[in-house]
Amino acid sequence: MPQPIDLPTLEAGTGSLTFVFLHYWAGSGREWQLVLDELSPDFHCLAPDLRGFGQAPAPTLGYAVEDYAADVLALIERRGLTNFVLVGHSMGAKMAMFVASEQPPGLRGLVLLAPSPPTIEPMTDEYRAASLKEFGRPAAAAATFARIVVRPVDEQVQAAIIEDNLRTSHPAWDAWLRYGSRENIAARLCLVQVPCLIITGSADPIMSPSVHGLETLPYLPDNTPLEILGGVGHLPPLEAPQDVARLLREFVAKHGLAH
């Protein structure tokens, strides 16, 4: 397995509990900025760029889910985190599930937003082939934005989404589509022993709430709730940051994790 790499990380807040946020495919840690703005007065927040995305190094090899998890575990150890909640979005949720299955000391909870399931992601061969051809194409990046975002966002957010898409490295782009999305880590999830929560949008065109009910919830601890945000697409942290922050605060309070 390739050695973990140092991940460029967006950081905010100084609270006793840390949220570690993992971003979606073809995104970056800055997708969480609006959520961090809501949470940072009371919590410590870290949002790294995962390898091959944003400003993170892009090695030739090392894009399996396990490799990404190793990077995150190294970040947690390097920062000396002893009281933290993992929050993963889409692709990042699959990485977060793998990290949680490693039972790192100090992990208190796991929150998954519009998660890629621990099983093989339901993606047609036609969609995968088309996506592989869209790498680095501005028109395709704009079309992807229009397809996955349902609630209106301001122009700066739109520009950041498209920019992140276009600065994704080619190895990371291809590896997720060809291999990472097809990995099945479901057998590991019996090792997840912390409170969990799924948050998704009712209008998500990539993975509907029913996908999470069928492909993710059965592998998480009993009574894990599924929170559905009305009229939200595939990017809840950008379409509904206040709602996401509220649900994270409620999750922490419900399980007594703030102290």
Secondary structure in CASP SS format (residue, H / E / C, confidence):
PFRMAT SS
TARGET T0000
AUTHOR 0000-0000-0000
METHOD secondary structure of the structure
MODEL  1
M C 1.00
P C 1.00
Q C 1.00
P C 1.00
I C 1.00
D C 1.00
L C 1.00
P C 1.00
T E 1.00
L E 1.00
E E 1.00
A E 1.00
G C 1.00
T C 1.00
G C 1.00
S C 1.00
L C 1.00
T E 1.00
F E 1.00
V E 1.00
F E 1.00
L E 1.00
H C 1.00
Y C 1.00
W C 1.00
A C 1.00
G C 1.00
S C 1.00
G H 1.00
R H 1.00
E H 1.00
W H 1.00
Q H 1.00
L H 1.00
V H 1.00
L H 1.00
D H 1.00
E H 1.00
L H 1.00
S C 1.00
P C 1.00
D C 1.00
F C 1.00
H E 1.00
C E 1.00
L E 1.00
A E 1.00
P E 1.00
D C 1.00
L C 1.00
R C 1.00
G C 1.00
F C 1.00
G C 1.00
Q C 1.00
A C 1.00
P C 1.00
A C 1.00
P C 1.00
T C 1.00
L C 1.00
G C 1.00
Y C 1.00
A C 1.00
V H 1.00
E H 1.00
D H 1.00
Y H 1.00
A H 1.00
A H 1.00
D H 1.00
V H 1.00
L H 1.00
A H 1.00
L H 1.00
I H 1.00
E H 1.00
R H 1.00
R H 1.00
G C 1.00
L C 1.00
T C 1.00
N C 1.00
F E 1.00
V E 1.00
L E 1.00
V E 1.00
G E 1.00
H E 1.00
S C 1.00
M H 1.00
G H 1.00
A H 1.00
K H 1.00
M H 1.00
A H 1.00
M H 1.00
F H 1.00
V H 1.00
A H 1.00
S H 1.00
E C 1.00
Q C 1.00
P C 1.00
P C 1.00
G C 1.00
L E 1.00
R E 1.00
G E 1.00
L E 1.00
V E 1.00
L E 1.00
L E 1.00
A C 1.00
P C 1.00
S C 1.00
P C 1.00
P C 1.00
T C 1.00
I C 1.00
E C 1.00
P C 1.00
M C 1.00
T C 1.00
D H 1.00
E H 1.00
Y H 1.00
R H 1.00
A H 1.00
A H 1.00
S H 1.00
L H 1.00
K H 1.00
E C 1.00
F C 1.00
G C 1.00
R C 1.00
P H 1.00
A H 1.00
A H 1.00
A H 1.00
A H 1.00
A H 1.00
T H 1.00
F H 1.00
A H 1.00
R H 1.00
I H 1.00
V C 1.00
V C 1.00
R C 1.00
P C 1.00
V C 1.00
D C 1.00
E H 1.00
Q H 1.00
V H 1.00
Q H 1.00
A H 1.00
A H 1.00
I H 1.00
I H 1.00
E H 1.00
D H 1.00
N H 1.00
L H 1.00
R H 1.00
T C 1.00
S C 1.00
H H 1.00
P H 1.00
A H 1.00
W H 1.00
D H 1.00
A H 1.00
W H 1.00
L H 1.00
R H 1.00
Y C 1.00
G H 1.00
S H 1.00
R H 1.00
E C 1.00
N C 1.00
I C 1.00
A H 1.00
A H 1.00
R H 1.00
L H 1.00
C H 1.00
L H 1.00
V C 1.00
Q C 1.00
V C 1.00
P C 1.00
C E 1.00
L E 1.00
I E 1.00
I E 1.00
T E 1.00
G E 1.00
S C 1.00
A C 1.00
D C 1.00
P C 1.00
I C 1.00
M C 1.00
S C 1.00
P H 1.00
S H 1.00
V H 1.00
H H 1.00
G H 1.00
L H 1.00
E H 1.00
T C 1.00
L H 1.00
P H 1.00
Y H 1.00
L C 1.00
P C 1.00
D C 1.00
N C 1.00
T C 1.00
P C 1.00
L E 1.00
E E 1.00
I E 1.00
L E 1.00
G C 1.00
G C 1.00
V C 1.00
G C 1.00
H C 1.00
L C 1.00
P H 1.00
P H 1.00
L H 1.00
E H 1.00
A C 1.00
P H 1.00
Q H 1.00
D H 1.00
V H 1.00
A H 1.00
R H 1.00
L H 1.00
L H 1.00
R H 1.00
E H 1.00
F H 1.00
V H 1.00
A H 1.00
K H 1.00
H C 1.00
G C 1.00
L C 1.00
A C 1.00
H C 1.00
END
